[in-house]
Amino acid sequence: MPYRIAVIGTGYVGLVSGTCFAENGNTVICVDNDQDKLEKMKAGKVPIYEPGLQPLFTRNFNEKRLTFTDDLKNAVLESQVIFLCLPTPPNEDGSADLQYVLKVADDIGNILAENPSNEFKVIVDKSTVPIGTSELVTDAIKKNYSGEFTVASNPEFLREGFAVEDSLRPDRIVIGTRDARAKEILTDLYEPFVLSGNPIIVMDEKSAEITKYAANSFLAMRISFMNDLANLCEIVGANVDNVRHGIGTDTRIGKKFLFAGVGYGGSCFPKDVKALLKTSKENEHLLRIVQAVEDVNYDQPRLFFEKINKYFNGDLKGKKFAMWGLAFKPNTDDTREAPAFILIDKLLEAGAEVVAFDPEGMENTRSRYGDRITYAEGGYDALEGANALLLVTEWNEFRKPEWPKVRSLLQEPVVFDGRNIFDFEDMEEFGFDYFSIGRPAVRARK
């Protein structure tokens, strides 16, 4: 049967999850206190860029299965299942900031205390939260309310750029609860999402909470391992692409997350690695591999900058660089923890000029840099008179450029490829000096 659902927080996870719950026939009330965002959503517009989301949003919005409000009280009282999809940004010490989660938990307790109901409520932590958060949320609600409710953990595993697919057809659903009623409700809610037979895995709350951190840290580990290995490949004259093929065909390892580059970014990997490290230190058991993952990722964009700096003999002042890609990955407008920003900071510090283009990440970049850099209307527009092209995000439209046109627009035919997407043969044929990650350089100009 369909459920009445409240989704508190319409960030990336909340909006995608709420829309997909509605797509499967549930009635969803999304709550947010950002009035600008609410006005956009009430007008039928998706405030984030995510492929495939707008059609689902529009359909369920028009069918009135998906509504938006700033009225937390009504949403809580009208719903059987309440998902907390609130931000948990990192504190200065790397720990997750739970102020938004616990504030809403306190508000829910007050609302339920003032409006007693016989209906059993399931409050679900869908935000990425530290181990033990379900207990903290339970305590915050119980301070004011002693009625029938439980707090469960239900971590999300959405990939930006593929979030709709991941939400509607997930590899697995993880539910953390020891309450039989919550298990029954959440299992029934998610059954339509796993008709192909993928598992719904039920465990205790703490195990579910750590599962999310473990998954993201493990994927980040693969990226950092390949980046560290790529740096060794450059030193010894090997090609990391060959190494990747050699190990990726081992079924015990697999092919995914083995691509060398300028480092990972986004809203999940950086903060989740930090939070897991913080938890491990608090429990006096440092996760040394995870610490190495973070260290390598910190170094990677800075090593890429040093490659640029070395080519220009340590003198970047007055040089102009065309940057293709600003978002931390393609198919998103998310620039949080983007390697491109580290490179921009280093280039500006060195006195260089940056002209940037990204299909979706321009607005978020402008909000950070203002007029400190130049924003091009297209990829080729960024190139004119530049001393080099820097490829930072592997959008499909950047993969096969018109190289004669690129060469004619650049002041110097130099390309730094931070994602290893360009072909050596093209670089040689069209006369570029070419540098990538963990692969031999091409020196076309003698």
Secondary structure per residue as TSV (DSSP state, phi and psi in degrees):
chain	resnum	aa	ss	phi	psi
A	1	M	-	360.0	153.0
A	2	P	-	-71.1	152.9
A	3	Y	-	-113.0	157.2
A	4	R	E	-95.8	116.6
A	5	I	E	-121.8	138.4
A	6	A	E	-110.8	134.2
A	7	V	E	-116.4	112.4
A	8	I	E	-95.3	110.2
A	9	G	-	105.6	120.2
A	10	T	-	-113.9	42.9
A	11	G	S	-73.9	-159.1
A	12	Y	H	-58.0	-51.4
A	13	V	H	-68.7	-45.4
A	14	G	H	-63.6	-44.5
A	15	L	H	-69.2	-43.9
A	16	V	H	-64.7	-46.3
A	17	S	H	-63.0	-46.9
A	18	G	H	-60.7	-42.2
A	19	T	H	-63.5	-41.7
A	20	C	H	-74.4	-31.4
A	21	F	H	-61.9	-44.0
A	22	A	H	-64.3	-37.9
A	23	E	H	-59.7	-27.9
A	24	N	T	-94.7	20.7
A	25	G	T	96.2	-1.1
A	26	N	-	-82.9	158.8
A	27	T	E	-96.1	120.2
A	28	V	E	-121.6	127.2
A	29	I	E	-108.1	118.7
A	30	C	E	-98.7	131.1
A	31	V	E	-114.4	133.7
A	32	D	-	-152.8	154.0
A	33	N	-	-106.3	5.8
A	34	D	-	-85.6	103.9
A	35	Q	H	-66.0	-36.5
A	36	D	H	-63.1	-44.0
A	37	K	H	-65.0	-42.6
A	38	L	H	-59.7	-42.5
A	39	E	H	-61.9	-40.1
A	40	K	H	-62.8	-47.0
A	41	M	H	-68.2	-37.3
A	42	K	H	-67.1	-21.7
A	43	A	T	-89.4	4.3
A	44	G	T	86.4	19.1
A	45	K	-	-112.2	135.3
A	46	V	-	-80.4	125.9
A	47	P	S	-84.4	-1.0
A	48	I	S	-124.8	163.1
A	49	Y	-	-97.7	117.8
A	50	E	-	-150.6	116.3
A	51	P	T	-53.9	131.7
A	52	G	T	84.8	-6.6
A	53	L	H	-77.0	-41.2
A	54	Q	H	-57.6	-45.1
A	55	P	H	-61.4	-41.4
A	56	L	H	-65.6	-43.6
A	57	F	H	-57.4	-49.8
A	58	T	H	-62.4	-45.5
A	59	R	H	-60.4	-48.6
A	60	N	H	-76.0	-29.6
A	61	F	H	-64.2	-45.7
A	62	N	H	-66.7	-32.7
A	63	E	T	-81.9	-1.7
A	64	K	T	63.4	23.4
A	65	R	S	-85.1	-14.1
A	66	L	E	-127.7	112.7
A	67	T	E	-127.6	164.9
A	68	F	E	-133.6	140.5
A	69	T	E	-157.7	163.6
A	70	D	S	-107.5	9.0
A	71	D	-	-90.4	88.5
A	72	L	H	-63.0	-40.3
A	73	K	H	-57.8	-51.6
A	74	N	H	-62.1	-41.1
A	75	A	H	-62.6	-42.4
A	76	V	H	-66.0	-45.5
A	77	L	H	-70.1	-29.7
A	78	E	H	-84.2	-11.2
A	79	S	-	-110.1	149.6
A	80	Q	S	-88.7	-38.2
A	81	V	E	-121.4	129.4
A	82	I	E	-120.8	113.0
A	83	F	E	-94.9	127.9
A	84	L	E	-94.2	108.0
A	85	C	-	-118.8	60.0
A	86	L	-	-104.7	155.1
A	87	P	-	-67.1	143.1
A	88	T	-	-129.8	67.3
A	89	P	-	-66.6	158.2
A	90	P	B	-75.0	138.6
A	91	N	-	-74.9	173.4
A	92	E	T	-59.7	-30.0
A	93	D	T	-87.8	4.4
A	94	G	S	94.6	-15.1
A	95	S	-	-70.1	156.9
A	96	A	B	-79.8	134.1
A	97	D	-	-83.7	113.2
A	98	L	-	-99.2	13.3
A	99	Q	H	-60.6	-37.8
A	100	Y	H	-71.5	-41.1
A	101	V	H	-63.7	-47.6
A	102	L	H	-72.7	-31.0
A	103	K	H	-64.7	-44.7
A	104	V	H	-66.8	-38.3
A	105	A	H	-59.8	-43.0
A	106	D	H	-62.3	-43.0
A	107	D	H	-62.3	-41.6
A	108	I	H	-61.8	-42.3
A	109	G	H	-59.7	-44.0
A	110	N	H	-64.5	-43.4
A	111	I	H	-61.1	-46.2
A	112	L	H	-69.5	-33.7
A	113	A	H	-66.8	-37.5
A	114	E	H	-81.1	-16.6
A	115	N	S	-134.1	70.0
A	116	P	-	-56.7	140.9
A	117	S	-	-139.1	147.9
A	118	N	S	-84.2	-4.7
A	119	E	S	-79.0	131.1
A	120	F	-	-71.4	126.6
A	121	K	E	-107.2	136.8
A	122	V	E	-109.8	114.9
A	123	I	E	-100.7	126.4
A	124	V	E	-119.8	122.0
A	125	D	E	-76.9	106.5
A	126	K	-	-104.5	-15.7
A	127	S	S	-62.8	156.4
A	128	T	-	-78.7	113.6
A	129	V	-	-130.3	153.6
A	130	P	-	-66.7	163.2
A	131	I	T	-61.4	129.3
A	132	G	T	98.7	-1.5
A	133	T	H	-65.4	-35.8
A	134	S	H	-58.3	-35.5
A	135	E	H	-69.6	-39.5
A	136	L	H	-65.5	-40.9
A	137	V	H	-65.8	-42.3
A	138	T	H	-58.6	-46.7
A	139	D	H	-63.6	-38.8
A	140	A	H	-64.0	-38.8
A	141	I	H	-73.1	-40.9
A	142	K	H	-67.7	-19.2
A	143	K	T	-57.2	-31.0
A	144	N	T	-118.7	-19.8
A	145	Y	-	-133.3	131.7
A	146	S	-	-117.0	14.3
A	147	G	S	-80.7	-163.7
A	148	E	S	-84.2	111.2
A	149	F	E	-161.0	163.9
A	150	T	E	-145.6	156.8
A	151	V	E	-112.2	125.3
A	152	A	E	-117.2	163.8
A	153	S	E	-113.6	134.2
A	154	N	-	-143.8	74.7
A	155	P	-	-62.2	147.7
A	156	E	-	-98.6	153.3
A	157	F	-	-130.4	46.4
A	158	L	-	-85.5	137.2
A	159	R	-	-97.0	125.7
A	160	E	T	-61.2	135.3
A	161	G	T	96.1	-21.1
A	162	F	S	-133.8	21.9
A	163	A	H	-67.5	-35.9
A	164	V	H	-64.7	-47.5
A	165	E	H	-60.5	-45.0
A	166	D	H	-65.0	-31.9
A	167	S	H	-78.4	-42.2
A	168	L	H	-77.9	-31.8
A	169	R	S	-133.2	68.3
A	170	P	-	-72.0	152.5
A	171	D	S	-61.9	-37.6
A	172	R	-	-162.1	158.5
A	173	I	E	-115.2	127.5
A	174	V	E	-108.1	123.9
A	175	I	E	-121.5	122.8
A	176	G	E	-105.3	103.5
A	177	T	-	-160.7	147.5
A	178	R	-	-111.6	8.9
A	179	D	-	-94.9	123.7
A	180	A	H	-63.5	-37.8
A	181	R	H	-68.6	-42.1
A	182	A	H	-63.8	-40.7
A	183	K	H	-58.2	-44.7
A	184	E	H	-65.5	-44.4
A	185	I	H	-66.0	-49.1
A	186	L	H	-70.2	-35.0
A	187	T	H	-64.2	-43.4
A	188	D	H	-65.2	-40.1
A	189	L	H	-60.6	-39.2
A	190	Y	H	-91.4	-7.4
A	191	E	G	-53.3	-43.8
A	192	P	G	-65.1	-17.5
A	193	F	G	-82.4	-14.9
A	194	V	G	-126.8	38.3
A	195	L	T	-65.6	-20.6
A	196	S	T	-78.4	-4.2
A	197	G	-	104.5	0.7
A	198	N	-	-64.8	150.1
A	199	P	-	-80.7	149.5
A	200	I	E	-103.4	115.3
A	201	I	E	-105.8	117.4
A	202	V	E	-104.7	131.8
A	203	M	E	-147.4	-178.2
A	204	D	-	-73.4	164.4
A	205	E	H	-63.3	-44.3
A	206	K	H	-65.1	-39.0
A	207	S	H	-65.1	-38.1
A	208	A	H	-64.8	-41.2
A	209	E	H	-63.2	-42.6
A	210	I	H	-75.6	-25.4
A	211	T	H	-58.5	-41.6
A	212	K	H	-62.5	-48.9
A	213	Y	H	-63.9	-39.6
A	214	A	H	-64.4	-41.5
A	215	A	H	-63.2	-49.8
A	216	N	H	-67.3	-38.2
A	217	S	H	-68.5	-34.3
A	218	F	H	-67.6	-41.9
A	219	L	H	-66.1	-41.2
A	220	A	H	-61.6	-35.3
A	221	M	H	-62.3	-41.0
A	222	R	H	-63.1	-41.2
A	223	I	H	-64.1	-49.0
A	224	S	H	-66.0	-35.0
A	225	F	H	-60.7	-46.5
A	226	M	H	-68.2	-35.6
A	227	N	H	-66.6	-41.2
A	228	D	H	-65.0	-41.7
A	229	L	H	-65.8	-37.7
A	230	A	H	-61.4	-39.1
A	231	N	H	-64.2	-36.6
A	232	L	H	-68.0	-40.1
A	233	C	H	-57.0	-41.6
A	234	E	H	-62.1	-41.1
A	235	I	H	-66.0	-41.9
A	236	V	H	-93.3	-5.8
A	237	G	T	87.7	21.3
A	238	A	-	-93.1	175.4
A	239	N	-	-120.5	115.3
A	240	V	H	-64.5	-26.0
A	241	D	H	-62.9	-40.7
A	242	N	H	-64.5	-40.7
A	243	V	H	-63.3	-42.6
A	244	R	H	-59.9	-44.7
A	245	H	H	-63.4	-38.5
A	246	G	H	-65.6	-36.7
A	247	I	H	-95.6	-26.1
A	248	G	H	-70.0	-21.5
A	249	T	T	-82.2	-6.4
A	250	D	S	-75.2	117.4
A	251	T	T	-63.5	-20.7
A	252	R	T	-73.1	-19.8
A	253	I	T	-105.0	-50.9
A	254	G	-	83.2	170.1
A	255	K	S	-95.6	-15.9
A	256	K	T	-83.1	149.1
A	257	F	T	60.3	37.2
A	258	L	-	-118.0	20.2
A	259	F	-	-97.1	125.0
A	260	A	-	-73.0	152.3
A	261	G	-	-172.4	-157.0
A	262	V	S	-91.7	10.0
A	263	G	-	113.5	160.5
A	264	Y	-	-88.9	159.1
A	265	G	-	-149.7	-151.1
A	266	G	S	93.2	-172.6
A	267	S	S	-88.2	-10.6
A	268	C	S	-109.7	-64.6
A	269	F	H	-55.2	-51.2
A	270	P	H	-59.7	-48.3
A	271	K	H	-74.3	-31.9
A	272	D	H	-72.0	-37.5
A	273	V	H	-62.3	-44.4
A	274	K	H	-61.8	-44.0
A	275	A	H	-66.4	-40.8
A	276	L	H	-65.8	-39.1
A	277	L	H	-61.5	-43.4
A	278	K	H	-60.8	-44.6
A	279	T	H	-61.8	-42.3
A	280	S	H	-64.2	-38.4
A	281	K	H	-69.2	-39.8
A	282	E	H	-61.9	-29.5
A	283	N	T	-98.2	14.6
A	284	E	T	55.5	39.4
A	285	H	-	-142.7	78.0
A	286	L	-	-59.5	127.6
A	287	L	-	-82.5	95.7
A	288	R	H	-66.8	-35.1
A	289	I	H	-66.5	-41.2
A	290	V	H	-66.0	-35.6
A	291	Q	H	-62.3	-41.6
A	292	A	H	-64.9	-36.6
A	293	V	H	-57.6	-47.6
A	294	E	H	-66.4	-41.2
A	295	D	H	-61.4	-45.4
A	296	V	H	-63.7	-42.2
A	297	N	H	-67.4	-32.9
A	298	Y	H	-62.5	-42.2
A	299	D	H	-73.4	-31.5
A	300	Q	H	-59.0	-51.3
A	301	P	H	-67.5	-27.0
A	302	R	H	-72.4	-34.7
A	303	L	H	-66.6	-36.4
A	304	F	H	-64.1	-41.6
A	305	F	H	-61.6	-41.6
A	306	E	H	-63.8	-30.9
A	307	K	H	-63.6	-42.7
A	308	I	H	-65.3	-47.0
A	309	N	H	-60.7	-41.1
A	310	K	H	-65.3	-41.4
A	311	Y	H	-58.7	-37.6
A	312	F	T	-95.8	23.2
A	313	N	T	56.8	35.3
A	314	G	T	72.7	11.1
A	315	D	-	-122.9	93.7
A	316	L	-	-102.4	-2.6
A	317	K	T	-62.0	125.6
A	318	G	T	82.6	-8.4
A	319	K	-	-74.0	149.9
A	320	K	E	-115.9	128.7
A	321	F	E	-121.7	128.5
A	322	A	E	-88.5	124.7
A	323	M	E	-113.4	120.1
A	324	W	E	-99.9	112.7
A	325	G	-	104.5	126.6
A	326	L	-	-127.8	-38.7
A	327	A	S	-60.3	154.6
A	328	F	S	-68.9	-19.0
A	329	K	S	-156.5	165.1
A	330	P	S	-71.1	163.8
A	331	N	S	66.3	29.2
A	332	T	-	-152.9	158.4
A	333	D	-	-101.0	10.6
A	334	D	-	-77.2	118.2
A	335	T	-	-110.1	10.6
A	336	R	T	-63.7	130.3
A	337	E	T	56.0	28.9
A	338	A	-	-70.4	131.4
A	339	P	H	-55.8	-31.0
A	340	A	H	-57.5	-36.1
A	341	F	H	-69.2	-35.8
A	342	I	H	-63.8	-43.4
A	343	L	H	-64.0	-42.9
A	344	I	H	-60.6	-45.6
A	345	D	H	-57.7	-44.6
A	346	K	H	-67.8	-39.7
A	347	L	H	-66.8	-43.9
A	348	L	H	-64.2	-39.9
A	349	E	H	-60.5	-33.3
A	350	A	T	-84.5	1.0
A	351	G	T	88.4	14.1
A	352	A	-	-87.6	165.4
A	353	E	E	-107.6	139.4
A	354	V	E	-120.4	128.5
A	355	V	E	-117.7	117.1
A	356	A	E	-120.0	152.0
A	357	F	E	-144.8	136.6
A	358	D	-	-145.7	137.6
A	359	P	S	-59.4	-29.2
A	360	E	S	-131.8	-15.1
A	361	G	-	-95.0	11.6
A	362	M	H	-70.4	-42.8
A	363	E	H	-63.5	-45.0
A	364	N	H	-65.6	-33.3
A	365	T	H	-69.5	-41.8
A	366	R	H	-62.9	-35.1
A	367	S	H	-67.0	-22.1
A	368	R	H	-92.0	-44.1
A	369	Y	H	-101.9	-15.3
A	370	G	G	55.3	-130.5
A	371	D	G	-94.6	17.3
A	372	R	G	-73.9	-21.8
A	373	I	S	-127.3	170.6
A	374	T	E	-104.5	141.3
A	375	Y	E	-110.6	117.7
A	376	A	-	-85.9	155.6
A	377	E	S	-82.3	-15.9
A	378	G	S	-161.3	170.6
A	379	G	T	-60.2	-44.5
A	380	Y	T	-69.4	-32.4
A	381	D	T	-61.6	-30.2
A	382	A	T	-71.7	-20.4
A	383	L	T	-81.4	-24.4
A	384	E	T	-59.9	118.0
A	385	G	T	76.7	7.6
A	386	A	-	-78.1	150.2
A	387	N	S	-80.4	-18.8
A	388	A	E	-165.8	156.0
A	389	L	E	-100.8	130.6
A	390	L	E	-113.3	116.0
A	391	L	E	-95.1	118.3
A	392	V	-	-116.6	-31.8
A	393	T	S	-126.0	129.8
A	394	E	-	-87.3	54.8
A	395	W	-	-59.5	145.3
A	396	N	G	-57.7	-35.9
A	397	E	G	-68.3	-12.9
A	398	F	G	-91.6	-9.9
A	399	R	S	-72.4	-32.7
A	400	K	S	-129.4	68.8
A	401	P	-	-74.1	166.3
A	402	E	-	-82.5	97.5
A	403	W	H	-63.2	-37.4
A	404	P	H	-59.9	-37.9
A	405	K	H	-67.2	-42.8
A	406	V	H	-58.0	-45.8
A	407	R	H	-65.2	-36.9
A	408	S	H	-70.9	-27.4
A	409	L	H	-84.9	-33.1
A	410	L	S	-72.1	144.8
A	411	Q	S	-70.6	-36.6
A	412	E	S	-131.2	136.0
A	413	P	-	-79.6	78.1
A	414	V	E	-130.8	132.4
A	415	V	E	-129.3	129.3
A	416	F	E	-113.2	113.5
A	417	D	E	-103.9	104.5
A	418	G	S	-83.8	3.3
A	419	R	S	-132.6	7.3
A	420	N	-	57.3	44.2
A	421	I	-	-103.2	-10.3
A	422	F	S	-98.3	155.2
A	423	D	-	-91.7	138.3
A	424	F	H	-57.1	-40.5
A	425	E	H	-61.9	-41.9
A	426	D	H	-63.0	-41.5
A	427	M	H	-63.5	-41.5
A	428	E	H	-70.2	-44.1
A	429	E	H	-62.3	-39.2
A	430	F	T	-99.4	7.7
A	431	G	T	76.7	39.2
A	432	F	-	-100.3	145.7
A	433	D	E	-80.7	128.3
A	434	Y	E	-134.3	131.0
A	435	F	E	-133.7	131.8
A	436	S	-	-129.5	-154.9
A	437	I	S	-113.1	112.5
A	438	G	S	74.8	17.7
A	439	R	S	-129.5	157.5
A	440	P	-	-60.9	145.3
A	441	A	-	-78.8	154.2
A	442	V	E	-108.2	122.6
A	443	R	E	-112.9	87.1
A	444	A	-	-77.1	-28.8
A	445	R	-	-98.1	124.4
A	446	K	-	-90.8	360.0
